[in-house]
């Protein structure tokens, strides 16, 4: 049945089948194999927006240019991944491990990054407008100043920053 629908013109039904198949495959594979799968899917232009990738093992994955708007990556392991120019608008990354991840030129508007582990992450030119960073750990992160984070993000309550004192307000995060 899904083969017949996939041969039809792209539409919401085809997208739901793609998301379901991707979710099923990701849950069965380990990090490196998930990287191969998602890199292939991303480069094929498949939009993974809204896909349930909760608790997925995606460490070390190259998701450059992936479309993950609205995706659920709650608790996912993305440490050491390359998420350059990824669309994460309204994505859920609560408690996700993004340690050492490249989030360069990403669109992270209105994303939920509560309690996310962003230690050593590269946030250069990441668009974080209205992102929720409550309880996020940004120790050692680079590419944004504390002031930039205050101006761009929605909530910073409980944010963990290296040397975060009232006087550190305008220092780089890695200072």
N, CA, C and O of each residue as an XYZ file, in Angstrom:
700
protein
N       0.821     -1.194      0.000
C       0.000      0.000      0.000
C       0.866      1.259      0.000
O       0.617      2.186     -0.770
N       1.899      1.290      0.880
C       2.733      2.485      0.938
C       3.506      2.680     -0.361
O       3.757      3.820     -0.753
N       3.891      1.600     -1.039
C       4.595      1.718     -2.323
C       3.723      2.428     -3.354
O       4.218      3.246     -4.129
N       2.440      2.119     -3.366
C       1.524      2.777     -4.295
C       1.410      4.266     -3.975
O       1.409      5.107     -4.874
N       1.315      4.578     -2.687
C       1.178      5.970     -2.289
C       2.457      6.754     -2.564
O       2.393      7.922     -2.949
N       3.616      6.127     -2.373
C       4.885      6.816     -2.606
C       5.113      7.111     -4.081
O       5.829      8.055     -4.414
N       4.515      6.317     -4.976
C       4.643      6.576     -6.406
C       3.759      7.725     -6.856
O       3.924      8.258     -7.953
N       2.824      8.098     -6.003
C       1.935      9.212     -6.288
C       2.713     10.521     -6.124
O       3.853     10.509     -5.658
N       2.112     11.631     -6.497
C       2.787     12.911     -6.327
C       2.964     13.216     -4.834
O       2.158     12.781     -4.011
N       4.030     13.969     -4.485
C       4.290     14.286     -3.089
C       3.107     14.987     -2.432
O       2.431     15.802     -3.060
N       2.870     14.673     -1.206
C       1.784     15.276     -0.447
C       1.872     14.845      1.000
O       2.834     14.187      1.395
N       0.877     15.209      1.799
C       0.922     14.901      3.225
C       0.971     13.403      3.529
O       1.618     12.994      4.493
N       0.305     12.591      2.732
C       0.313     11.146      2.975
C       1.710     10.588      2.737
O       2.198      9.774      3.521
N       2.350     11.021      1.668
C       3.705     10.567      1.351
C       4.658     11.001      2.456
O       5.513     10.222      2.878
N       4.519     12.233      2.927
C       5.383     12.732      3.993
C       5.193     11.909      5.271
O       6.173     11.603      5.950
N       3.980     11.555      5.605
C       3.732     10.740      6.799
C       4.364      9.360      6.666
O       4.902      8.831      7.638
N       4.308      8.786      5.502
C       4.925      7.465      5.274
C       6.445      7.582      5.391
O       7.086      6.730      6.006
N       7.024      8.638      4.801
C       8.469      8.847      4.901
C       8.885      8.997      6.359
O       9.887      8.419      6.782
N       8.118      9.772      7.134
C       8.440      9.978      8.541
C       8.333      8.676      9.331
O       9.196      8.381     10.158
N       7.290      7.903      9.085
C       7.099      6.639      9.800
C       8.225      5.658      9.485
O       8.755      5.000     10.380
N       8.578      5.568      8.223
C       9.665      4.662      7.838
C      10.997      5.114      8.433
O      11.790      4.285      8.881
N      11.244      6.413      8.437
C      12.479      6.942      9.010
C      12.535      6.654     10.507
O      13.558      6.191     11.012
N      11.449      6.923     11.211
C      11.396      6.675     12.653
C      11.655      5.206     12.953
O      12.428      4.889     13.857
N      11.027      4.316     12.216
C      11.212      2.877     12.415
C      12.666      2.476     12.192
O      13.230      1.724     12.987
N      13.269      2.965     11.130
C      14.665      2.620     10.820
C      15.615      3.174     11.881
O      16.533      2.475     12.312
N      15.405      4.419     12.307
C      16.284      5.047     13.298
C      16.258      4.287     14.614
O      17.293      4.160     15.268
N      15.132      3.794     15.005
C      15.024      3.054     16.267
C      15.752      1.704     16.205
O      16.103      1.146     17.244
N      15.977      1.185     15.016
C      16.634     -0.119     14.853
C      18.144     -0.017     14.662
O      18.856     -1.003     14.856
N      18.643      1.162     14.285
C      20.056      1.317     13.942
C      20.846      2.003     15.053
O      20.263      2.639     15.931
N      22.171      1.875     15.016
C      23.037      2.568     15.955
C      23.439      3.917     15.353
O      23.058      4.240     14.228
N      24.218      4.705     16.116
C      24.606      6.049     15.705
C      25.219      6.155     14.331
O      24.717      6.915     13.503
N      26.300      5.416     14.048
C      26.929      5.548     12.719
C      25.991      5.183     11.568
O      25.988      5.852     10.534
N      25.208      4.138     11.739
C      24.278      3.741     10.666
C      23.137      4.749     10.515
O      22.671      5.010      9.406
N      22.695      5.309     11.639
C      21.690      6.369     11.567
C      22.254      7.566     10.817
O      21.543      8.228     10.061
N      23.537      7.840     11.033
C      24.184      8.941     10.327
C      24.140      8.741      8.828
O      23.828      9.666      8.078
N      24.453      7.533      8.392
C      24.417      7.220      6.959
C      23.000      7.380      6.421
O      22.784      7.996      5.377
N      22.036      6.814      7.149
C      20.637      6.882      6.721
C      20.138      8.323      6.630
O      19.590      8.730      5.606
N      20.328      9.091      7.700
C      19.795     10.453      7.722
C      20.548     11.389      6.777
O      19.958     12.324      6.235
N      21.840     11.147      6.576
C      22.586     11.941      5.602
C      22.033     11.693      4.207
O      21.822     12.635      3.443
N      21.797     10.429      3.874
C      21.224     10.083      2.567
C      19.843     10.724      2.400
O      19.560     11.338      1.371
N      18.999     10.580      3.404
C      17.640     11.134      3.330
C      17.687     12.645      3.182
O      16.961     13.221      2.372
N      18.549     13.286      3.974
C      18.669     14.738      3.934
C      19.149     15.217      2.572
O      18.593     16.158      2.006
N      20.180     14.569      2.049
C      20.730     14.975      0.747
C      19.757     14.685     -0.396
O      19.844     15.303     -1.456
N      18.834     13.748     -0.185
C      17.806     13.456     -1.186
C      16.693     14.500     -1.151
O      15.779     14.477     -1.976
N      16.782     15.419     -0.181
C      15.799     16.495     -0.098
C      14.527     16.141      0.640
O      13.543     16.878      0.571
N      14.534     15.020      1.346
C      13.351     14.618      2.113
C      13.269     15.492      3.357
O      14.253     15.642      4.081
N      12.115     16.058      3.601
C      11.900     16.878      4.782
C      11.500     15.974      5.937
O      10.524     15.229      5.851
N      12.270     16.051      7.021
C      12.005     15.236      8.198
C      11.269     16.029      9.272
O      11.219     15.612     10.430
N      10.705     17.159      8.895
C       9.958     17.981      9.833
C       8.820     17.182     10.460
O       8.051     16.512      9.770
N       8.732     17.270     11.788
C       7.679     16.574     12.508
C       7.989     15.123     12.815
O       7.182     14.450     13.456
N       9.136     14.619     12.375
C       9.505     13.221     12.605
C       9.812     12.991     14.075
O      10.428     13.841     14.719
N       9.390     11.849     14.615
C       9.656     11.488     16.013
C      10.998     10.772     16.097
O      11.113      9.599     15.739
N      12.005     11.484     16.570
C      13.343     10.929     16.743
C      13.719     10.939     18.228
O      14.890     11.079     18.581
N      12.719     10.790     19.084
C      12.931     10.772     20.528
C      13.942      9.701     20.908
O      13.841      8.552     20.476
N      14.927     10.095     21.727
C      15.959      9.195     22.261
C      16.814      8.523     21.179
O      17.484      7.530     21.459
N      16.800      9.042     19.969
C      17.569      8.446     18.873
C      19.072      8.607     19.092
O      19.528      9.629     19.606
N      19.826      7.602     18.700
C      21.281      7.641     18.755
C      21.770      8.201     17.426
O      21.828      7.490     16.422
N      22.120      9.478     17.433
C      22.553     10.157     16.215
C      23.936     10.778     16.394
O      24.288     11.717     15.679
N      24.723     10.265     17.341
C      26.027     10.889     17.616
C      26.948     10.796     16.398
O      27.012      9.780     15.706
N      27.665     11.915     16.167
C      28.607     11.973     15.060
C      27.972     12.044     13.687
O      28.657     11.841     12.684
N      26.702     12.323     13.616
C      25.971     12.353     12.352
C      26.207     13.666     11.594
O      26.290     14.728     12.211
N      26.313     13.599     10.288
C      26.400     14.802      9.461
C      25.018     15.070      8.879
O      24.595     14.424      7.920
N      24.330     16.028      9.471
C      22.975     16.374      9.020
C      22.951     17.739      8.331
O      21.926     18.421      8.342
N      24.052     18.130      7.745
C      24.133     19.419      7.067
C      22.950     19.605      6.117
O      22.642     18.728      5.310
N      22.302     20.747      6.226
C      21.160     21.156      5.397
C      19.887     20.329      5.626
O      18.962     20.408      4.818
N      19.819     19.556      6.685
C      18.621     18.743      6.950
C      17.439     19.631      7.334
O      17.610     20.710      7.902
N      16.251     19.158      7.016
C      15.010     19.858      7.352
C      14.347     19.102      8.507
O      13.687     18.084      8.301
N      14.536     19.621      9.730
C      14.012     18.968     10.929
C      13.057     19.872     11.699
O      12.900     19.720     12.910
N      12.420     20.811     11.005
C      11.501     21.717     11.698
C      10.369     20.912     12.332
O       9.752     20.061     11.692
N      10.117     21.203     13.595
C       9.043     20.522     14.310
C       9.365     19.091     14.698
O       8.508     18.406     15.257
N      10.575     18.616     14.419
C      10.946     17.237     14.766
C      11.061     17.097     16.280
O      11.400     18.057     16.971
N      10.781     15.906     16.792
C      10.914     15.628     18.219
C      12.217     14.865     18.437
O      12.317     13.674     18.144
N      13.208     15.579     18.956
C      14.523     15.011     19.249
C      14.753     14.987     20.758
O      15.889     15.074     21.222
N      13.677     14.870     21.510
C      13.732     14.847     22.972
C      14.680     13.733     23.424
O      14.480     12.564     23.091
N      15.714     14.107     24.185
C      16.640     13.123     24.730
C      17.545     12.458     23.712
O      18.234     11.495     24.049
N      17.564     12.943     22.472
C      18.404     12.334     21.427
C      19.884     12.581     21.718
O      20.242     13.592     22.323
N      20.727     11.670     21.290
C      22.173     11.810     21.436
C      22.751     12.289     20.119
O      22.892     11.514     19.174
N      23.085     13.570     20.061
C      23.638     14.188     18.857
C      25.057     14.680     19.099
O      25.556     15.500     18.329
N      25.723     14.198     20.154
C      27.043     14.747     20.474
C      28.018     14.530     19.313
O      28.064     13.471     18.687
N      28.800     15.598     19.058
C      29.786     15.540     17.992
C      29.217     15.571     16.592
O      29.936     15.308     15.628
N      27.947     15.883     16.460
C      27.309     15.904     15.137
C      27.526     17.235     14.422
O      27.811     18.254     15.051
N      27.386     17.208     13.109
C      27.457     18.412     12.296
C      26.042     18.774     11.874
O      25.442     18.117     11.023
N      25.523     19.827     12.483
C      24.171     20.289     12.172
C      24.218     21.649     11.468
O      23.356     22.498     11.694
N      25.217     21.849     10.625
C      25.387     23.112      9.930
C      24.222     23.370      8.977
O      23.849     22.511      8.179
N      23.667     24.552      9.077
C      22.545     25.024      8.257
C      21.334     24.095      8.322
O      20.678     23.850      7.309
N      21.047     23.591      9.491
C      19.896     22.709      9.688
C      18.686     23.536     10.107
O      18.814     24.492     10.872
N      17.533     23.171      9.613
C      16.273     23.812      9.981
C      15.724     23.086     11.209
O      15.203     21.976     11.105
N      15.848     23.731     12.378
C      15.337     23.177     13.636
C      14.224     24.063     14.202
O      14.002     24.083     15.412
N      13.538     24.783     13.341
C      12.471     25.674     13.794
C      11.391     24.854     14.496
O      10.890     23.871     13.952
N      11.044     25.270     15.700
C      10.025     24.628     16.550
C      10.345     23.158     16.865
O       9.445     22.393     17.212
N      11.602     22.766     16.748
C      11.992     21.394     17.092
C      12.064     21.252     18.605
O      12.317     22.226     19.314
N      11.843     20.049     19.091
C      11.954     19.752     20.515
C      13.261     19.019     20.750
O      13.463     17.906     20.265
N      14.148     19.663     21.503
C      15.457     19.095     21.814
C      15.647     19.043     23.331
O      16.775     19.126     23.817
N      14.575     18.909     24.063
C      14.629     18.876     25.522
C      15.525     17.739     25.985
O      15.322     16.581     25.622
N      16.520     18.090     26.793
C      17.418     17.075     27.341
C      18.313     16.405     26.327
O      18.966     15.414     26.655
N      18.367     16.908     25.109
C      19.208     16.297     24.066
C      20.681     16.546     24.369
O      21.040     17.575     24.941
N      21.526     15.603     23.985
C      22.969     15.743     24.145
C      23.537     16.325     22.856
O      23.680     15.626     21.854
N      23.858     17.615     22.899
C      24.422     18.332     21.756
C      25.856     18.756     22.055
O      26.348     19.727     21.479
N      26.521     18.045     22.939
C      27.889     18.360     23.330
C      28.809     18.319     22.113
O      28.849     17.328     21.383
N      29.551     19.417     21.903
C      30.503     19.475     20.799
C      29.880     19.498     19.423
O      30.558     19.243     18.428
N      28.608     19.797     19.355
C      27.893     19.808     18.078
C      28.082     21.129     17.346
O      28.159     22.185     17.973
N      28.157     21.071     16.021
C      28.214     22.282     15.198
C      26.786     22.683     14.863
O      26.071     21.959     14.170
N      26.378     23.852     15.368
C      25.061     24.406     15.059
C      25.254     25.713     14.280
O      24.581     26.709     14.546
N      26.167     25.694     13.331
C      26.568     26.885     12.589
C      25.498     27.243     11.550
O      25.063     26.398     10.768
N      25.091     28.503     11.564
C      24.097     29.037     10.616
C      22.750     28.290     10.705
O      22.003     28.258      9.727
N      22.442     27.708     11.839
C      21.190     26.962     11.994
C      20.009     27.888     12.246
O      20.168     29.007     12.735
N      18.836     27.406     11.906
C      17.591     28.095     12.196
C      16.935     27.352     13.347
O      16.341     26.291     13.158
N      17.051     27.924     14.548
C      16.579     27.269     15.756
C      15.459     28.104     16.384
O      15.265     28.071     17.599
N      14.722     28.851     15.555
C      13.645     29.711     16.041
C      12.625     28.890     16.834
O      12.203     27.814     16.408
N      12.252     29.412     17.968
C      11.203     28.810     18.807
C      11.461     27.348     19.167
O      10.521     26.618     19.481
N      12.707     26.915     19.126
C      13.018     25.531     19.486
C      13.034     25.379     21.002
O      13.335     26.324     21.731
N      12.708     24.182     21.461
C      12.728     23.883     22.891
C      14.044     23.168     23.200
O      14.230     22.000     22.857
N      14.948     23.892     23.851
C      16.259     23.360     24.215
C      16.396     23.273     25.744
O      17.501     23.363     26.280
N      15.282     23.100     26.427
C      15.341     23.005     27.892
C      16.228     21.837     28.308
O      16.124     20.730     27.780
N      17.094     22.115     29.260
C      17.993     21.107     29.837
C      18.859     20.404     28.780
O      19.351     19.301     29.021
N      19.046     21.030     27.622
C      19.910     20.447     26.585
C      21.372     20.613     26.994
O      21.738     21.597     27.637
N      22.184     19.661     26.623
C      23.614     19.683     26.923
C      24.336     20.211     25.688
O      24.507     19.501     24.697
N      24.756     21.475     25.770
C      25.403     22.152     24.643
C      26.862     22.494     24.953
O      27.412     23.440     24.389
N      27.482     21.732     25.843
C      28.886     21.995     26.201
C      29.764     21.926     24.956
O      29.736     20.949     24.208
N      30.544     22.985     24.753
C      31.484     22.994     23.634
C      30.833     23.098     22.262
O      31.506     22.916     21.247
N      29.546     23.385     22.212
C      28.850     23.507     20.925
C      29.284     24.788     20.215
O      29.617     25.778     20.865
N      29.280     24.767     18.904
C      29.594     25.942     18.101
C      28.277     26.548     17.612
O      27.586     25.971     16.773
N      27.947     27.715     18.152
C      26.676     28.384     17.847
C      26.851     29.566     16.897
O      26.002     30.456     16.856
N      27.946     29.584     16.131
C      28.212     30.714     15.259
C      27.045     30.959     14.301
O      26.668     30.083     13.522
N      26.495     32.144     14.373
C      25.413     32.599     13.507
C      24.157     31.717     13.581
O      23.351     31.712     12.650
N      23.989     30.981     14.672
C      22.748     30.210     14.859
C      21.628     31.195     15.184
O      21.800     32.087     16.015
N      20.493     31.032     14.534
C      19.339     31.902     14.759
C      18.506     31.310     15.897
O      17.751     30.361     15.689
N      18.646     31.872     17.099
C      18.024     31.316     18.297
C      16.819     32.127     18.771
O      16.414     31.992     19.926
N      16.243     32.957     17.919
C      15.129     33.803     18.335
C      14.012     32.966     18.957
O      13.548     31.989     18.370
N      13.597     33.363     20.138
C      12.517     32.736     20.907
C      12.809     31.289     21.324
O      11.895     30.568     21.725
N      14.065     30.862     21.232
C      14.416     29.515     21.700
C      14.334     29.480     23.226
O      14.649     30.468     23.889
N      13.920     28.361     23.772
C      13.808     28.177     25.214
C      15.043     27.418     25.694
O      15.191     26.225     25.431
N      15.920     28.117     26.394
C      17.165     27.535     26.882
C      17.164     27.344     28.395
O      18.232     27.280     29.004
N      16.000     27.252     29.008
C      15.959     27.083     30.464
C      16.674     25.804     30.877
O      16.376     24.716     30.386
N      17.625     25.964     31.789
C      18.351     24.822     32.317
C      19.375     24.227     31.373
O      19.973     23.200     31.695
N      19.600     24.840     30.209
C      20.576     24.321     29.245
C      21.996     24.539     29.758
O      22.263     25.512     30.463
N      22.894     23.643     29.407
C      24.299     23.728     29.796
C      25.107     24.164     28.586
O      25.311     23.391     27.650
N      25.571     25.423     28.616
C      26.322     25.998     27.505
C      27.783     26.239     27.873
O      28.445     27.061     27.239
N      28.295     25.544     28.876
C      29.688     25.740     29.269
C      30.605     25.365     28.102
O      30.488     24.296     27.504
N      31.515     26.283     27.807
C      32.480     26.039     26.746
C      31.943     26.246     25.341
O      32.679     26.067     24.371
N      30.676     26.620     25.210
C      30.108     26.873     23.880
C      30.750     28.118     23.278
O      31.136     29.037     24.001
N      30.859     28.143     21.963
C      31.463     29.281     21.277
C      30.501     29.826     20.228
O      29.528     29.177     19.846
N      30.810     31.056     19.770
C      30.047     31.633     18.667
C      28.970     32.625     19.069
O      28.408     33.302     18.208
N      28.671     32.726     20.362
C      27.675     33.684     20.849
C      28.184     34.292     22.148
O      28.853     33.626     22.939
N      27.864     35.546     22.357
C      28.140     36.153     23.655
C      26.911     35.961     24.531
O      25.820     35.672     24.038
N      27.101     36.125     25.827
C      25.968     36.041     26.751
C      24.944     37.104     26.386
O      23.740     36.856     26.441
N      25.419     38.282     26.015
C      24.507     39.361     25.633
C      23.664     38.963     24.417
O      22.461     39.221     24.386
N      24.291     38.338     23.416
C      23.552     37.892     22.233
C      22.479     36.877     22.633
O      21.354     36.925     22.133
N      22.827     35.972     23.525
C      21.847     34.981     23.979
C      20.690     35.656     24.695
O      19.532     35.284     24.503
N      21.002     36.648     25.523
C      19.947     37.368     26.236
C      19.006     38.077     25.268
O      17.796     38.118     25.495
N      19.549     38.628     24.202
C      18.742     39.358     23.229
C      17.918     38.441     22.333
O      16.806     38.798     21.945
N      18.443     37.276     22.002
C      17.807     36.407     21.023
C      16.824     35.411     21.614
O      15.777     35.145     21.024
N      17.149     34.868     22.757
C      16.384     33.730     23.250
C      15.211     34.145     24.121
O      15.139     35.263     24.630
N      14.314     33.216     24.266
C      13.080     33.437     25.008
C      13.322     33.375     26.508
O      12.988     34.318     27.225
N      13.880     32.312     26.980
C      14.103     32.123     28.401
C      15.500     31.600     28.670
O      15.969     30.675     28.007
N      16.157     32.200     29.645
C      17.492     31.773     30.020
C      17.555     31.305     31.471
O      18.648     31.030     31.965
N      16.449     31.208     32.158
C      16.448     30.827     33.563
C      17.114     29.455     33.747
O      16.756     28.477     33.090
N      18.083     29.417     34.652
C      18.769     28.166     34.942
C      19.852     27.816     33.947
O      20.424     26.727     34.013
N      20.146     28.722     33.022
C      21.173     28.485     32.017
C      22.526     28.349     32.707
O      22.847     29.147     33.588
N      23.309     27.375     32.331
C      24.620     27.139     32.939
C      25.703     27.611     31.982
O      25.883     27.048     30.902
N      26.418     28.646     32.388
C      27.492     29.203     31.580
C      28.796     29.165     32.362
O      28.796     29.316     33.584
N      29.890     28.967     31.672
C      31.194     28.998     32.320
C      31.477     30.411     32.817
O      31.282     31.378     32.080
N      31.936     30.539     34.060
C      32.269     31.831     34.668
C      31.093     32.804     34.611
O      31.295     34.006     34.436
N      29.883     32.304     34.755
C      28.705     33.169     34.648
C      28.518     33.958     35.938
O      27.875     33.496     36.881
N      29.084     35.135     35.959
C      28.918     36.060     37.068
C      28.310     37.321     36.482
O      28.339     37.512     35.266
N      27.754     38.190     37.332
C      27.173     39.417     36.779
C      28.140     40.183     35.881
O      27.709     40.792     34.902
N      29.443     40.167     36.192
C      30.435     40.870     35.386
C      30.764     40.167     34.080
O      31.368     40.773     33.195
N      30.387     38.913     33.940
C      30.713     38.128     32.733
C      29.714     38.367     31.626
O      29.778     37.737     30.570
N      28.807     39.261     31.864
C      27.701     39.485     30.953
C      28.092     39.669     29.496
O      27.375     39.207     28.608
N      29.210     40.333     29.228
C      29.552     40.622     27.836
C      30.760     39.847     27.335
O      31.255     40.123     26.242
N      31.240     38.890     28.105
C      32.342     38.040     27.652
C      31.835     36.952     26.748
O      30.662     36.581     26.804
N      32.716     36.437     25.910
C      32.351     35.291     25.075
C      32.080     34.113     26.003
O      32.603     34.081     27.117
N      31.293     33.166     25.581
C      30.965     32.011     26.415
C      32.197     31.178     26.755
O      32.230     30.504     27.784
N      33.193     31.222     25.906
C      34.373     30.401     26.146
C      35.461     31.167     26.901
O      36.548     30.630     27.115
N      35.193     32.398     27.303
C      36.202     33.223     27.992
C      36.586     32.645     29.341
O      37.419     33.217     30.043
